[in-house]
Amino acid sequence: MYVIVEIAGQQFKAEKGRKLYVHRLKGEEGSPVSFDRVLLTDNDGQVKVGTPVVEGASVNAKILKHLKDDKVLVFKKRRRKGYQVLNGHRQYLTQILIEDIVA
C-alpha cells in the first residue's frame, strides 16, 4: 500500500517504513507528526483519488533528524559588463520515517 501525501507544499509517495527528506518541519527529533492531506491511496490495485483530498486518510510519521542539504552554487554573469556574482545556498531539511498509513 502506498499513498501520495502533501507535506510542506510538496507531494511525496509514502509507504510504511520509508524514509523521506522534506522541507524543515517544526518539532523535536523523535516526536511524532501527522499529515492529513492525502491526495491518492493505492491498496493493492484499489486506487482512490481525492477531490482534492481523500476523506479519513492520514499518514503518521516520526521525525528522525534535522539536517542541511548539499551546497548549491548560484553563479550569475553578464558578459562584457564586468559583472559576476557567486552565491551559495544550503536547504534546511528534515528526515522523517513513515510509521503508519490510515486509509
C-alpha positions as CSV (number, residue, x, y, z in Angstrom):
1,M,0.0,0.0,0.0
2,Y,1.2,3.5,-0.8
3,V,-0.2,7.0,-0.7
4,I,0.6,10.3,-2.3
5,V,0.7,12.9,0.5
6,E,1.3,16.6,0.5
7,I,4.0,17.7,3.0
8,A,5.1,21.3,3.3
9,G,3.8,22.2,-0.1
10,Q,5.4,19.2,-1.9
11,Q,3.9,15.8,-2.9
12,F,5.6,12.6,-1.8
13,K,5.0,8.9,-2.4
14,A,4.8,7.4,1.1
15,E,5.0,3.7,2.1
16,K,5.2,2.2,5.6
17,G,8.8,2.1,6.7
18,R,10.1,4.5,4.1
19,K,12.4,7.5,5.0
20,L,11.8,10.8,3.3
21,Y,13.6,14.1,3.2
22,V,11.2,17.0,3.4
23,H,11.5,20.8,4.0
24,R,12.2,21.7,7.6
25,L,9.3,20.8,9.9
26,K,8.6,22.2,13.4
27,G,9.1,19.7,16.1
28,E,11.9,17.9,18.0
29,E,13.8,14.9,16.9
30,G,11.8,11.7,17.9
31,S,8.5,13.5,18.0
32,P,5.5,12.2,16.0
33,V,3.9,14.1,13.2
34,S,0.7,13.5,11.3
35,F,-0.2,14.6,7.7
36,D,-3.9,14.6,6.6
37,R,-3.5,16.0,3.1
38,V,-3.6,12.6,1.4
39,L,-4.2,13.1,-2.3
40,L,-4.3,9.4,-3.5
41,T,-4.3,6.0,-2.0
42,D,-3.4,2.6,-3.6
43,N,-4.2,-0.5,-1.7
44,D,-3.2,-3.5,-3.9
45,G,-4.7,-2.0,-7.1
46,Q,-7.7,-0.3,-5.5
47,V,-7.0,3.3,-6.2
48,K,-8.8,6.2,-4.5
49,V,-8.3,9.7,-5.8
50,G,-9.3,12.6,-3.6
51,T,-11.2,15.7,-4.6
52,P,-8.8,17.3,-3.5
53,V,-8.1,15.0,-0.5
54,V,-9.1,11.5,0.5
55,E,-11.6,11.7,3.4
56,G,-10.4,10.0,6.6
57,A,-6.9,9.2,5.3
58,S,-3.8,10.3,7.1
59,V,-0.1,9.4,7.5
60,N,1.7,9.1,10.8
61,A,5.4,9.7,10.9
62,K,8.3,10.3,13.3
63,I,11.0,13.0,12.9
64,L,14.4,11.3,12.8
65,K,16.7,14.3,12.4
66,H,17.1,17.8,11.2
67,L,19.9,18.5,8.7
68,K,21.2,20.6,5.8
69,D,21.3,19.6,2.2
70,D,24.4,19.8,0.0
71,K,25.5,23.3,-1.1
72,V,24.2,24.6,-4.4
73,L,26.3,27.3,-6.1
74,V,24.4,30.0,-7.9
75,F,26.7,31.9,-10.4
76,K,25.5,35.0,-12.3
77,K,27.4,36.8,-15.0
78,R,26.8,39.4,-17.6
79,R,29.3,39.1,-20.4
80,R,31.4,42.1,-21.3
81,K,30.0,44.1,-18.4
82,G,32.4,43.1,-15.6
83,Y,29.6,41.7,-13.5
84,Q,29.8,38.3,-11.8
85,V,28.3,37.1,-8.5
86,L,28.7,33.8,-6.8
87,N,26.2,32.8,-4.1
88,G,25.7,29.5,-2.2
89,H,22.6,28.0,-0.7
90,R,22.0,25.1,1.7
91,Q,18.4,24.0,2.2
92,Y,17.2,23.0,5.7
93,L,15.7,19.5,5.6
94,T,14.0,17.1,8.0
95,Q,14.3,13.3,7.7
96,I,11.1,11.5,8.6
97,L,10.2,7.9,8.9
98,I,6.7,6.8,7.8
99,E,5.3,4.7,10.6
100,D,1.6,4.1,9.7
101,I,-0.9,4.8,6.9
102,V,-4.5,5.2,7.9
103,A,-6.9,4.9,4.9
